[in-house]
Amino acid sequence: MKKGIIFVGCILLNSCALPKAIQSPYITVYASDRVGNIPSSYIILRKQPQVFELHSPVISESIFGQWKTCNDTLYLTPRHEFYTVNSDYQLSELTQRDTSVATIPMVYLIKKDCLTEITDYNMVLPEPFNNKNTTVFNRVY
């Protein structure tokens, strides 16, 4: 519990210092396109250490984990999930046994300043719901 509180405190401290972090050469931010009244989602890559945050304001959730690149492919491995339930903040550690869209490793194709999602969701979603249209994230910083 103590580690969770410290982790959430660090997250909140970093989110308060966002203008300073954006000027750092150790951070890259990508945003998805806004679709109708659905706001953008964000992928934030920190280079030292190599951790990412996938933030979706629609569902008030952030996923944290490790990232790596291999040639033109970005791999995101989720480790923690931060969300709210009835105005309470929750932090949970994700394990290999967790099988949901939020917990499987995500794969993106890197082209110039864009990330195109190529994650295979067949392992967690049945055929009609798996990812046929890919999400594109454009670099904003």
Rosetta constraint file for C-alpha pairs under 8 A:
AtomPair CA 1 CA 5 HARMONIC 6.33 0.50
AtomPair CA 2 CA 6 HARMONIC 6.26 0.50
AtomPair CA 3 CA 7 HARMONIC 6.01 0.50
AtomPair CA 4 CA 8 HARMONIC 6.10 0.50
AtomPair CA 4 CA 91 HARMONIC 6.68 0.50
AtomPair CA 5 CA 9 HARMONIC 6.01 0.50
AtomPair CA 6 CA 10 HARMONIC 6.19 0.50
AtomPair CA 7 CA 11 HARMONIC 6.30 0.50
AtomPair CA 8 CA 12 HARMONIC 6.15 0.50
AtomPair CA 8 CA 91 HARMONIC 7.73 0.50
AtomPair CA 9 CA 13 HARMONIC 6.00 0.50
AtomPair CA 10 CA 14 HARMONIC 6.07 0.50
AtomPair CA 11 CA 15 HARMONIC 6.10 0.50
AtomPair CA 12 CA 16 HARMONIC 6.19 0.50
AtomPair CA 13 CA 17 HARMONIC 6.47 0.50
AtomPair CA 14 CA 18 HARMONIC 6.33 0.50
AtomPair CA 14 CA 21 HARMONIC 7.81 0.50
AtomPair CA 17 CA 21 HARMONIC 6.39 0.50
AtomPair CA 18 CA 22 HARMONIC 6.15 0.50
AtomPair CA 19 CA 23 HARMONIC 6.89 0.50
AtomPair CA 20 CA 24 HARMONIC 6.99 0.50
AtomPair CA 21 CA 27 HARMONIC 7.19 0.50
AtomPair CA 22 CA 27 HARMONIC 6.73 0.50
AtomPair CA 22 CA 141 HARMONIC 7.30 0.50
AtomPair CA 26 CA 46 HARMONIC 5.80 0.50
AtomPair CA 26 CA 47 HARMONIC 5.03 0.50
AtomPair CA 26 CA 48 HARMONIC 6.62 0.50
AtomPair CA 27 CA 44 HARMONIC 7.00 0.50
AtomPair CA 27 CA 45 HARMONIC 5.61 0.50
AtomPair CA 27 CA 46 HARMONIC 4.57 0.50
AtomPair CA 27 CA 47 HARMONIC 6.11 0.50
AtomPair CA 27 CA 141 HARMONIC 7.96 0.50
AtomPair CA 28 CA 44 HARMONIC 5.82 0.50
AtomPair CA 28 CA 45 HARMONIC 5.11 0.50
AtomPair CA 28 CA 46 HARMONIC 6.60 0.50
AtomPair CA 28 CA 139 HARMONIC 7.45 0.50
AtomPair CA 28 CA 140 HARMONIC 7.92 0.50
AtomPair CA 28 CA 141 HARMONIC 5.57 0.50
AtomPair CA 29 CA 42 HARMONIC 6.96 0.50
AtomPair CA 29 CA 43 HARMONIC 5.86 0.50
AtomPair CA 29 CA 44 HARMONIC 4.59 0.50
AtomPair CA 29 CA 45 HARMONIC 6.38 0.50
AtomPair CA 29 CA 139 HARMONIC 5.86 0.50
AtomPair CA 29 CA 140 HARMONIC 5.68 0.50
AtomPair CA 29 CA 141 HARMONIC 5.07 0.50
AtomPair CA 30 CA 42 HARMONIC 5.60 0.50
AtomPair CA 30 CA 43 HARMONIC 5.10 0.50
AtomPair CA 30 CA 44 HARMONIC 6.42 0.50
AtomPair CA 30 CA 114 HARMONIC 7.78 0.50
AtomPair CA 30 CA 115 HARMONIC 7.86 0.50
AtomPair CA 30 CA 137 HARMONIC 5.43 0.50
AtomPair CA 30 CA 138 HARMONIC 5.16 0.50
AtomPair CA 30 CA 139 HARMONIC 4.17 0.50
AtomPair CA 30 CA 140 HARMONIC 5.45 0.50
AtomPair CA 30 CA 141 HARMONIC 7.04 0.50
AtomPair CA 31 CA 40 HARMONIC 6.01 0.50
AtomPair CA 31 CA 41 HARMONIC 5.69 0.50
AtomPair CA 31 CA 42 HARMONIC 4.52 0.50
AtomPair CA 31 CA 43 HARMONIC 6.46 0.50
AtomPair CA 31 CA 137 HARMONIC 4.93 0.50
AtomPair CA 31 CA 138 HARMONIC 5.38 0.50
AtomPair CA 31 CA 139 HARMONIC 6.40 0.50
AtomPair CA 31 CA 140 HARMONIC 6.55 0.50
AtomPair CA 32 CA 40 HARMONIC 5.05 0.50
AtomPair CA 32 CA 41 HARMONIC 5.39 0.50
AtomPair CA 32 CA 42 HARMONIC 6.46 0.50
AtomPair CA 32 CA 135 HARMONIC 7.02 0.50
AtomPair CA 32 CA 136 HARMONIC 5.79 0.50
AtomPair CA 32 CA 137 HARMONIC 4.21 0.50
AtomPair CA 32 CA 138 HARMONIC 6.21 0.50
AtomPair CA 33 CA 39 HARMONIC 7.88 0.50
AtomPair CA 33 CA 40 HARMONIC 5.64 0.50
AtomPair CA 33 CA 41 HARMONIC 7.93 0.50
AtomPair CA 33 CA 136 HARMONIC 7.25 0.50
AtomPair CA 33 CA 137 HARMONIC 6.96 0.50
AtomPair CA 33 CA 138 HARMONIC 7.75 0.50
AtomPair CA 34 CA 38 HARMONIC 5.91 0.50
AtomPair CA 34 CA 39 HARMONIC 5.04 0.50
AtomPair CA 34 CA 40 HARMONIC 4.81 0.50
AtomPair CA 35 CA 39 HARMONIC 6.87 0.50
AtomPair CA 35 CA 40 HARMONIC 7.70 0.50
AtomPair CA 38 CA 58 HARMONIC 6.97 0.50
AtomPair CA 39 CA 57 HARMONIC 7.09 0.50
AtomPair CA 39 CA 58 HARMONIC 6.79 0.50
AtomPair CA 40 CA 56 HARMONIC 7.38 0.50
AtomPair CA 40 CA 57 HARMONIC 7.64 0.50
AtomPair CA 41 CA 54 HARMONIC 7.37 0.50
AtomPair CA 41 CA 55 HARMONIC 5.75 0.50
AtomPair CA 41 CA 56 HARMONIC 4.69 0.50
AtomPair CA 41 CA 57 HARMONIC 6.68 0.50
AtomPair CA 42 CA 53 HARMONIC 7.79 0.50
AtomPair CA 42 CA 54 HARMONIC 5.69 0.50
AtomPair CA 42 CA 55 HARMONIC 5.12 0.50
AtomPair CA 42 CA 56 HARMONIC 6.60 0.50
AtomPair CA 42 CA 137 HARMONIC 7.73 0.50
AtomPair CA 43 CA 52 HARMONIC 6.91 0.50
AtomPair CA 43 CA 53 HARMONIC 5.73 0.50
AtomPair CA 43 CA 54 HARMONIC 4.59 0.50
AtomPair CA 43 CA 55 HARMONIC 6.48 0.50
AtomPair CA 43 CA 137 HARMONIC 7.83 0.50
AtomPair CA 44 CA 52 HARMONIC 5.44 0.50
AtomPair CA 44 CA 53 HARMONIC 5.07 0.50
AtomPair CA 44 CA 54 HARMONIC 6.47 0.50
AtomPair CA 45 CA 50 HARMONIC 7.15 0.50
AtomPair CA 45 CA 51 HARMONIC 6.18 0.50
AtomPair CA 45 CA 52 HARMONIC 4.55 0.50
AtomPair CA 45 CA 53 HARMONIC 6.71 0.50
AtomPair CA 45 CA 67 HARMONIC 7.75 0.50
AtomPair CA 46 CA 50 HARMONIC 5.52 0.50
AtomPair CA 46 CA 51 HARMONIC 5.38 0.50
AtomPair CA 46 CA 52 HARMONIC 5.98 0.50
AtomPair CA 47 CA 51 HARMONIC 6.93 0.50
AtomPair CA 50 CA 66 HARMONIC 5.85 0.50
AtomPair CA 50 CA 67 HARMONIC 5.84 0.50
AtomPair CA 50 CA 68 HARMONIC 7.28 0.50
AtomPair CA 51 CA 64 HARMONIC 7.03 0.50
AtomPair CA 51 CA 65 HARMONIC 5.46 0.50
AtomPair CA 51 CA 66 HARMONIC 4.41 0.50
AtomPair CA 51 CA 67 HARMONIC 5.81 0.50
AtomPair CA 52 CA 64 HARMONIC 5.59 0.50
AtomPair CA 52 CA 65 HARMONIC 5.50 0.50
AtomPair CA 52 CA 66 HARMONIC 5.91 0.50
AtomPair CA 52 CA 67 HARMONIC 6.28 0.50
AtomPair CA 52 CA 76 HARMONIC 7.42 0.50
AtomPair CA 53 CA 62 HARMONIC 6.41 0.50
AtomPair CA 53 CA 63 HARMONIC 5.57 0.50
AtomPair CA 53 CA 64 HARMONIC 4.65 0.50
AtomPair CA 53 CA 65 HARMONIC 6.90 0.50
AtomPair CA 54 CA 62 HARMONIC 5.47 0.50
AtomPair CA 54 CA 63 HARMONIC 5.09 0.50
AtomPair CA 54 CA 64 HARMONIC 6.55 0.50
AtomPair CA 55 CA 60 HARMONIC 7.85 0.50
AtomPair CA 55 CA 61 HARMONIC 6.12 0.50
AtomPair CA 55 CA 62 HARMONIC 4.39 0.50
AtomPair CA 55 CA 63 HARMONIC 6.57 0.50
AtomPair CA 56 CA 60 HARMONIC 6.12 0.50
AtomPair CA 56 CA 61 HARMONIC 5.61 0.50
AtomPair CA 56 CA 62 HARMONIC 6.29 0.50
AtomPair CA 57 CA 61 HARMONIC 6.65 0.50
AtomPair CA 60 CA 83 HARMONIC 5.97 0.50
AtomPair CA 60 CA 84 HARMONIC 6.60 0.50
AtomPair CA 61 CA 81 HARMONIC 7.25 0.50
AtomPair CA 61 CA 82 HARMONIC 5.69 0.50
AtomPair CA 61 CA 83 HARMONIC 4.47 0.50
AtomPair CA 61 CA 84 HARMONIC 7.18 0.50
AtomPair CA 62 CA 81 HARMONIC 5.93 0.50
AtomPair CA 62 CA 82 HARMONIC 5.13 0.50
AtomPair CA 62 CA 83 HARMONIC 6.48 0.50
AtomPair CA 63 CA 78 HARMONIC 6.37 0.50
AtomPair CA 63 CA 79 HARMONIC 7.48 0.50
AtomPair CA 63 CA 80 HARMONIC 5.81 0.50
AtomPair CA 63 CA 81 HARMONIC 4.54 0.50
AtomPair CA 63 CA 82 HARMONIC 6.22 0.50
AtomPair CA 63 CA 102 HARMONIC 7.52 0.50
AtomPair CA 64 CA 78 HARMONIC 5.67 0.50
AtomPair CA 64 CA 79 HARMONIC 5.81 0.50
AtomPair CA 64 CA 80 HARMONIC 5.08 0.50
AtomPair CA 64 CA 81 HARMONIC 6.26 0.50
AtomPair CA 64 CA 82 HARMONIC 7.94 0.50
AtomPair CA 65 CA 76 HARMONIC 6.93 0.50
AtomPair CA 65 CA 77 HARMONIC 5.50 0.50
AtomPair CA 65 CA 78 HARMONIC 4.31 0.50
AtomPair CA 65 CA 79 HARMONIC 4.51 0.50
AtomPair CA 65 CA 80 HARMONIC 6.34 0.50
AtomPair CA 66 CA 76 HARMONIC 6.03 0.50
AtomPair CA 66 CA 77 HARMONIC 5.33 0.50
AtomPair CA 66 CA 78 HARMONIC 6.67 0.50
AtomPair CA 66 CA 79 HARMONIC 7.30 0.50
AtomPair CA 67 CA 74 HARMONIC 7.10 0.50
AtomPair CA 67 CA 75 HARMONIC 5.52 0.50
AtomPair CA 67 CA 76 HARMONIC 4.54 0.50
AtomPair CA 67 CA 77 HARMONIC 6.14 0.50
AtomPair CA 68 CA 74 HARMONIC 5.96 0.50
AtomPair CA 68 CA 75 HARMONIC 5.37 0.50
AtomPair CA 68 CA 76 HARMONIC 6.85 0.50
AtomPair CA 69 CA 73 HARMONIC 5.57 0.50
AtomPair CA 69 CA 74 HARMONIC 4.51 0.50
AtomPair CA 69 CA 75 HARMONIC 6.05 0.50
AtomPair CA 70 CA 74 HARMONIC 6.66 0.50
AtomPair CA 72 CA 109 HARMONIC 6.00 0.50
AtomPair CA 72 CA 110 HARMONIC 5.11 0.50
AtomPair CA 72 CA 111 HARMONIC 7.28 0.50
AtomPair CA 73 CA 107 HARMONIC 6.93 0.50
AtomPair CA 73 CA 108 HARMONIC 5.70 0.50
AtomPair CA 73 CA 109 HARMONIC 4.70 0.50
AtomPair CA 73 CA 110 HARMONIC 5.62 0.50
AtomPair CA 74 CA 107 HARMONIC 5.77 0.50
AtomPair CA 74 CA 108 HARMONIC 5.02 0.50
AtomPair CA 74 CA 109 HARMONIC 6.30 0.50
AtomPair CA 74 CA 110 HARMONIC 6.72 0.50
AtomPair CA 75 CA 105 HARMONIC 7.03 0.50
AtomPair CA 75 CA 106 HARMONIC 5.89 0.50
AtomPair CA 75 CA 107 HARMONIC 4.81 0.50
AtomPair CA 75 CA 108 HARMONIC 6.57 0.50
AtomPair CA 76 CA 105 HARMONIC 5.66 0.50
AtomPair CA 76 CA 106 HARMONIC 5.05 0.50
AtomPair CA 76 CA 107 HARMONIC 6.40 0.50
AtomPair CA 77 CA 104 HARMONIC 7.29 0.50
AtomPair CA 77 CA 105 HARMONIC 4.67 0.50
AtomPair CA 77 CA 106 HARMONIC 6.59 0.50
AtomPair CA 78 CA 94 HARMONIC 6.93 0.50
AtomPair CA 78 CA 102 HARMONIC 7.71 0.50
AtomPair CA 78 CA 103 HARMONIC 5.86 0.50
AtomPair CA 78 CA 104 HARMONIC 7.03 0.50
AtomPair CA 78 CA 105 HARMONIC 6.34 0.50
AtomPair CA 79 CA 93 HARMONIC 5.97 0.50
AtomPair CA 79 CA 94 HARMONIC 5.06 0.50
AtomPair CA 79 CA 95 HARMONIC 7.17 0.50
AtomPair CA 79 CA 103 HARMONIC 7.88 0.50
AtomPair CA 80 CA 91 HARMONIC 6.92 0.50
AtomPair CA 80 CA 92 HARMONIC 5.64 0.50
AtomPair CA 80 CA 93 HARMONIC 4.48 0.50
AtomPair CA 80 CA 94 HARMONIC 5.33 0.50
AtomPair CA 81 CA 91 HARMONIC 5.70 0.50
AtomPair CA 81 CA 92 HARMONIC 5.31 0.50
AtomPair CA 81 CA 93 HARMONIC 6.44 0.50
AtomPair CA 81 CA 94 HARMONIC 6.92 0.50
AtomPair CA 82 CA 89 HARMONIC 7.27 0.50
AtomPair CA 82 CA 90 HARMONIC 5.72 0.50
AtomPair CA 82 CA 91 HARMONIC 4.57 0.50
AtomPair CA 82 CA 92 HARMONIC 6.63 0.50
AtomPair CA 83 CA 89 HARMONIC 5.90 0.50
AtomPair CA 83 CA 90 HARMONIC 5.31 0.50
AtomPair CA 83 CA 91 HARMONIC 6.62 0.50
AtomPair CA 84 CA 88 HARMONIC 5.29 0.50
AtomPair CA 84 CA 89 HARMONIC 4.52 0.50
AtomPair CA 84 CA 90 HARMONIC 5.73 0.50
AtomPair CA 85 CA 89 HARMONIC 6.52 0.50
AtomPair CA 85 CA 90 HARMONIC 7.05 0.50
AtomPair CA 94 CA 98 HARMONIC 6.43 0.50
AtomPair CA 94 CA 103 HARMONIC 6.59 0.50
AtomPair CA 95 CA 103 HARMONIC 7.91 0.50
AtomPair CA 98 CA 103 HARMONIC 6.29 0.50
AtomPair CA 98 CA 104 HARMONIC 7.97 0.50
AtomPair CA 99 CA 103 HARMONIC 6.04 0.50
AtomPair CA 99 CA 104 HARMONIC 6.50 0.50
AtomPair CA 99 CA 124 HARMONIC 6.25 0.50
AtomPair CA 100 CA 104 HARMONIC 6.48 0.50
AtomPair CA 100 CA 124 HARMONIC 5.81 0.50
AtomPair CA 101 CA 121 HARMONIC 7.06 0.50
AtomPair CA 101 CA 124 HARMONIC 6.53 0.50
AtomPair CA 101 CA 125 HARMONIC 7.77 0.50
AtomPair CA 105 CA 119 HARMONIC 7.73 0.50
AtomPair CA 106 CA 117 HARMONIC 7.67 0.50
AtomPair CA 106 CA 118 HARMONIC 7.78 0.50
AtomPair CA 106 CA 119 HARMONIC 5.23 0.50
AtomPair CA 107 CA 117 HARMONIC 6.04 0.50
AtomPair CA 107 CA 118 HARMONIC 5.52 0.50
AtomPair CA 107 CA 119 HARMONIC 4.78 0.50
AtomPair CA 108 CA 115 HARMONIC 5.61 0.50
AtomPair CA 108 CA 116 HARMONIC 5.18 0.50
AtomPair CA 108 CA 117 HARMONIC 4.32 0.50
AtomPair CA 108 CA 118 HARMONIC 5.40 0.50
AtomPair CA 108 CA 119 HARMONIC 6.90 0.50
AtomPair CA 109 CA 115 HARMONIC 5.56 0.50
AtomPair CA 109 CA 116 HARMONIC 5.06 0.50
AtomPair CA 109 CA 117 HARMONIC 6.34 0.50
AtomPair CA 109 CA 118 HARMONIC 6.66 0.50
AtomPair CA 110 CA 114 HARMONIC 5.98 0.50
AtomPair CA 110 CA 115 HARMONIC 4.88 0.50
AtomPair CA 110 CA 116 HARMONIC 6.64 0.50
AtomPair CA 111 CA 115 HARMONIC 6.45 0.50
AtomPair CA 111 CA 116 HARMONIC 7.81 0.50
AtomPair CA 113 CA 138 HARMONIC 6.06 0.50
AtomPair CA 113 CA 139 HARMONIC 5.26 0.50
AtomPair CA 114 CA 136 HARMONIC 6.72 0.50
AtomPair CA 114 CA 137 HARMONIC 5.59 0.50
AtomPair CA 114 CA 138 HARMONIC 4.55 0.50
AtomPair CA 114 CA 139 HARMONIC 5.98 0.50
AtomPair CA 115 CA 136 HARMONIC 5.62 0.50
AtomPair CA 115 CA 137 HARMONIC 4.99 0.50
AtomPair CA 115 CA 138 HARMONIC 6.47 0.50
AtomPair CA 116 CA 134 HARMONIC 6.59 0.50
AtomPair CA 116 CA 135 HARMONIC 5.95 0.50
AtomPair CA 116 CA 136 HARMONIC 4.52 0.50
AtomPair CA 116 CA 137 HARMONIC 6.44 0.50
AtomPair CA 117 CA 134 HARMONIC 5.43 0.50
AtomPair CA 117 CA 135 HARMONIC 5.38 0.50
AtomPair CA 117 CA 136 HARMONIC 6.33 0.50
AtomPair CA 118 CA 134 HARMONIC 6.69 0.50
AtomPair CA 119 CA 131 HARMONIC 7.77 0.50
AtomPair CA 120 CA 130 HARMONIC 7.83 0.50
AtomPair CA 120 CA 131 HARMONIC 7.14 0.50
AtomPair CA 121 CA 125 HARMONIC 5.81 0.50
AtomPair CA 121 CA 130 HARMONIC 5.44 0.50
AtomPair CA 121 CA 131 HARMONIC 6.14 0.50
AtomPair CA 122 CA 126 HARMONIC 6.37 0.50
AtomPair CA 122 CA 127 HARMONIC 6.88 0.50
AtomPair CA 122 CA 130 HARMONIC 5.89 0.50
AtomPair CA 125 CA 129 HARMONIC 5.88 0.50
AtomPair CA 125 CA 130 HARMONIC 5.23 0.50
AtomPair CA 126 CA 130 HARMONIC 6.14 0.50
